[in-house]
Amino acid sequence: MRTPTLNLNYMPANCRLVDSKQKIVLFILVLGTLMGALDSTIVILAFPSIAEGLHSDIATTIWIILIYLLVTAVTTTPFGWIGDLYGRSRMFNAGFAVFTVGSVLCAFSSSIQFLILFRAVQALGGSLLQANSGAIIADVFPKNERGSAFGYNSLGWTAGAMIGIILGGVITTFLGWKYIFYINIPIGIAAVILGIIYLKDAKPVKTKIDFVGMALLAGCLSLLSFGAVDYASQGMTRSNLAQMIAGLIIIPLFILYEMRLESPMIDLKLFKDRVLKYSILAAFFMALGYLSVVFLIIMYLQGVRGLSPLDASLLLIPGYVVGSILSPFMGKLSDRFGARVIASAGIAVIGAAVLIYLSLQQDSSFYIVLIASAISGLGSSMFYPANNSAVMASARTGSYGSLSGLLRTLQNIGVLGSFVMAMSVASASIPRAEAFEIFIGTTNLSGGLSKAFIAGMDSALWASLVMIAIAGVLSLIRGKDIRS
């Protein structure tokens, strides 16, 4: 008997899949999101064990985190566009395979240099998954059901991050750091098999690959990302300043070149759509503002309060729990009422959580962190499913992949910007090397430095609040998205 497959690309607007098939597709997508989220938190928790096991210094070992952020920032937009051309599910399945192979290679790494290299391989797989998952949701689910689907996808992220925290402590304590990568192997193999069986593309219409556009975009993002990370690590130098300026110069060149093409990698005409334009910008400013808050609170808990990475992460679990429970429900509400109301309210809730974090002092009760974390989880469950579904509801069928990739690229750039902001603020009040050490949980701060860090953290939280407020304004003025 022939195995039932799903045609995901170029589906007529009125075509509906039966619910059981939609559920299978959504399960596969959630599995990909969960695997990436699990790996992100579990690696941070295993950082001290990795540094000790591979006899590496902090400045080098931190690149197992940074290389992943850099690669995903640079490659998600091109991978989404390639998914449009050659099949979104095909690229998504390839992402599972590459991520799994990268995990195997990471587990067998004999030096920190090899581990960093193979984390880049993992990141390529993660980029393929990130760039095409939103596009597949847009293919399979009608506009008035995408919020709910994105809600379940967000559940995969929050649940994966929470599982990573729990497993990270157990694995690094009782088994060793290599097992944090072994855990991806059975998940990846199962996901590849399910993807091959159930995710199938119609024969896509191929066109010439925009190699020049890809090179310009990759060059721009690489220069900006490497320059920003080097600035966070070393402070301002002629080299990283030149890199960032060069990256900025390439942006108008890329835009002018893309406007000349009949089939550009990013169709800039789509940004005439008010909902699409402001939804993508809101996602960028939310990533830039909100994730820097998370980084700063982790540094506060580890550096000022002397908690281990595991204990610090456990205090943030209420946010993951609330997000996991409410994301599908909030996504469904956005299908009913539109993204503007739900997403904008979510931003306001996250802003309230930041104001609570601003009350933290050297001896504050940990209940403050627990409460603020739960509130931020509520806000996240409202913003992300609604906002992501608004982007994909405004996209044309043939551009789902490129826009999904662009959305994730801007979010990944926001994550990098958040890291740079957190490190820059910390290093303004304490030695830069010590800032990195408290980020990964290998040192604590003394009384005087703790006060200086808290003062700097407060300034950074206010800056983050400004970024979140900008996201709120953009969300409010986007207009009503059409879900029918």
C-alpha positions, 0 to 999 in steps of 0.5 A: 500500500502506498504511504500517504504523503502531503503536498505542501507547496503551491496548494490552492487557497481553498484546499484543506488537509484533513485534521489528522494529516495536519496534526502529523505535520505539526508534530514533526515541526514541533519536534524540530523546534523542540530539538533546537530549543533543548540544545540551546539551553542544555549547551549553556548549562554544560559549558563549565563541563565542556571547558574543563573536559576539553582543557579550554579557556573561557574566551575560546569555549564561549564560541560554541555558543557564539558560532551557532548564533552567527551561522543561524543569523547569516543563513536563515534567509537564504535557506528559506528562499532556497526552500521556496525554489526547491521544496520547503519540506525537502529543506526541512528534512535536510535540516533534521539530517544535518543537525543530527550529523552535527550532533554526532560530530560534536559528541565525538569532538576531541578538541574545542576547535573541532567542537566549535567547527561541528557546532557550526554544522549543527547551526546549518541544520538548525537554520534549515529547520528555522527557515522552513518551519513557518513556511510549511505551517503557511502551506498546510494551514489556512490563514484563520488557523495559523495562529493556533499552529504557531502557538503549538510551534512556540510550545515546542520551543518553551517545552524544549528549553525547559527539558534542556534545563532539567536534562542539562543538570542531570546529564552533566552531573551523572553522564558527562557533557558528550551526552548532551549531544548524544540525546539529539541522535534518536530524536533526529533519526525519528524526525528524519524518518517521519519527515521523509514519510509525511512531508512531501513537496509538489514539484517546485518551479525552479529558477536561477539561484541569486548567487550575487544576492546571497553573497551580498546578504551573507557578507553584510550579516557576517560583517555585522555579526562578527564585528558586534561579537568582537566588540562584546568580547574585546571592546571597540577596536578599529577592526570591529568598527571597520567590519560593522561599517562595511556591513552597513555599507553593503545593505543599500547595495543589496537592496538596489541589486535585489530591486533589479531582479525579476525573481529576487531572494527577498521581494521588497515589494511585499513590504508595501504591506503594512501588516507584514512590514511592521510585524517583522520589525516588531519581531526584531525589536522584541528579540533585541529587547526581551532576550537581553533581559534574559541574559542579564537576569541569568548573569545577575543570578549567577554573578551577584547571587552566586547560583549555579547555571542549573539553579539560575535556569530553574528559577526561569522555568515558570516562564517556560511552563506558562508559555508552554501551556498558553501558547496554543490558546493565545495563538487560537485567540489571534486567529479569532481577533487578529494579531494586533490586539493579542501581540500588542497586549503580550508586549505590554505584559513583557514590559511589566515583567521588565519593570519587576526585574528592575526592583532586583537588588543584592538581597532581593527575594527569588520570588521576584524572579519567579513572578517576573518569569511567569509574567514574561512567559504569559507575554511571550505566549501572546506575542510570538504565535500571533506575530508570526502568524501575521507575517505568514498571513500577509505573505504570498504563496511563492514567498513563504520560505524567504519571508519565514527565513527573513523573520528568523534572520532578524530574530537571530540578529536580535539575539546577537544584539541582545548578547552584545548589549548584555556583555557591553553593559556588564563590561562597563561596570566589571572587568570584561573577562569576569563578565564572560565568566559570570555569564557561563557561571564559573565565577561570582562577584564580590560586594562592590562589583555586585553593586556596580553590576546591578547599577549597569543591569538597571541601565540595560533593562531600561534600554531593553524596555525602550526596545520593547516599547518600540516593538509595541508601537510597531505592533499597534500601528500595523493594522488589522491582518486578514485571516479569511 
